[in-house]
Amino acid sequence: MPSSGLAKAWPAVDYTTIHKIVLDCPVRLEDLPSISPFRVGTKEPKTEEILDTLFPGNPLLCFGLAANSFSTRPRESWRGRESGFQFIVPNPMIKETGVTKMAKNPSGASKIRDLVAS
C-alpha cells in the first residue's frame, strides 16, 4: 500500500449480511431480462444506447483498449466507437488529464489518441 494514503484497505466481507440481502431481495436473476430497458440478447451491440442512459448529456468518459491504453474525452467524442473498447471507467471523469492513484502521469492516453481524434 502506498504511504501517501491514497489506497485504503477494503473492509472484511460480511457474508451473513450478503446472504440476508440476497434472500430478502424481491428481484431474482431470472427476472432481470424482463425488467431491463434493453434487450441484450440481440446480435448488434447496445453499447451506445446503454451509455446514453447511464451517462446523460456529454460527460467526460474514460475508455481503454487495455489497462495501460486509455483516454478521457467528452461522451460525444466516443459516439459510434464505444463497443470497440475493452474498458470503461464506471463514473464520469472531472477532467481529461490528471495523475493516477499511483501518482503517475497517464501514459496510456497517447496510445489511442488517433482513435478519438478522427
C-alpha positions as CSV (number, residue, x, y, z in Angstrom):
1,M,0.0,0.0,0.0
2,P,1.4,3.4,-0.9
3,S,2.5,5.5,2.0
4,S,0.6,8.5,0.6
5,G,-2.7,7.1,2.0
6,L,-4.4,7.2,-1.4
7,A,-5.3,3.5,-1.2
8,K,-7.3,2.1,1.7
9,A,-7.8,-1.5,2.6
10,W,-11.3,-2.9,1.9
11,P,-13.3,-3.9,4.9
12,A,-13.7,-7.6,5.6
13,V,-16.6,-9.3,3.7
14,D,-19.7,-9.8,5.8
15,Y,-21.1,-13.0,4.3
16,T,-24.0,-13.1,6.7
17,T,-25.2,-9.7,5.6
18,I,-24.7,-10.5,1.9
19,H,-26.7,-13.7,2.4
20,K,-29.6,-11.8,4.1
21,I,-29.7,-9.1,1.3
22,V,-29.8,-11.8,-1.4
23,L,-32.6,-13.7,0.4
24,D,-34.6,-10.5,1.1
25,C,-34.4,-9.1,-2.4
26,P,-37.7,-9.4,-4.3
27,V,-35.9,-9.4,-7.7
28,R,-34.4,-12.7,-8.9
29,L,-31.7,-13.3,-11.5
30,E,-34.3,-14.7,-13.9
31,D,-36.4,-11.5,-13.6
32,L,-33.6,-9.2,-14.9
33,P,-34.2,-9.6,-18.6
34,S,-37.9,-8.7,-18.3
35,I,-37.2,-5.6,-16.3
36,S,-34.2,-4.4,-18.3
37,P,-34.8,-1.4,-20.6
38,F,-32.6,-3.1,-23.2
39,R,-32.7,-6.5,-24.9
40,V,-29.1,-7.5,-24.7
41,G,-29.6,-10.9,-26.4
42,T,-29.5,-9.3,-29.9
43,K,-26.6,-9.7,-32.2
44,E,-25.7,-6.0,-32.6
45,P,-24.0,-4.2,-29.6
46,K,-26.3,-1.9,-27.5
47,T,-23.2,-0.1,-26.1
48,E,-24.2,3.3,-27.3
49,E,-27.8,3.2,-26.1
50,I,-26.7,1.8,-22.7
51,L,-24.1,4.5,-22.2
52,D,-26.6,7.3,-23.2
53,T,-28.9,6.0,-20.4
54,L,-26.1,5.7,-17.8
55,F,-24.4,8.9,-18.7
56,P,-26.9,11.5,-20.0
57,G,-25.6,14.7,-21.5
58,N,-22.0,14.9,-22.6
59,P,-19.9,14.0,-19.5
60,L,-16.2,13.1,-19.7
61,L,-15.8,9.3,-20.1
62,C,-12.6,7.3,-19.9
63,F,-12.3,4.3,-22.3
64,G,-9.4,1.9,-22.7
65,L,-8.2,-0.6,-25.2
66,A,-6.2,-2.2,-22.4
67,A,-5.4,-1.4,-18.8
68,N,-2.5,0.8,-19.9
69,S,-4.0,2.3,-23.0
70,F,-6.8,4.7,-22.2
71,S,-8.1,8.2,-22.9
72,T,-10.7,10.6,-21.4
73,R,-12.9,12.6,-23.8
74,P,-16.4,14.1,-23.8
75,R,-19.2,11.5,-24.4
76,E,-19.8,12.7,-28.0
77,S,-16.2,12.1,-29.0
78,W,-16.7,8.4,-28.4
79,R,-20.1,8.1,-30.2
80,G,-20.1,5.1,-32.7
81,R,-16.8,3.7,-31.4
82,E,-17.9,2.6,-27.8
83,S,-18.1,-1.2,-28.5
84,G,-14.5,-1.3,-29.7
85,F,-13.1,-0.7,-26.3
86,Q,-12.5,-3.3,-23.6
87,F,-12.6,-0.9,-20.6
88,I,-14.7,2.0,-19.4
89,V,-14.4,3.7,-16.1
90,P,-17.9,3.3,-14.4
91,N,-18.0,7.0,-13.3
92,P,-17.7,10.2,-15.3
93,M,-14.3,12.0,-15.0
94,I,-13.9,15.5,-13.7
95,K,-11.2,16.5,-16.2
96,E,-9.5,15.0,-19.3
97,T,-6.0,14.6,-17.8
98,G,-4.6,14.1,-14.4
99,V,-2.5,11.9,-12.2
100,T,-3.3,8.3,-11.5
101,K,-3.8,6.9,-8.0
102,M,-0.2,5.7,-8.1
103,A,0.9,9.3,-8.7
104,K,1.9,8.7,-12.3
105,N,1.1,10.6,-15.4
106,P,-1.4,8.8,-17.5
107,S,0.9,7.2,-20.1
108,G,-1.8,5.3,-21.9
109,A,-3.6,8.4,-23.3
110,S,-1.2,8.8,-26.2
111,K,-1.6,5.2,-27.4
112,I,-5.2,5.8,-28.5
113,R,-5.2,9.5,-29.3
114,D,-5.5,8.8,-33.0
115,L,-8.7,6.8,-32.4
116,V,-10.5,9.7,-30.7
117,A,-9.1,12.5,-32.9
118,S,-11.0,11.4,-36.0
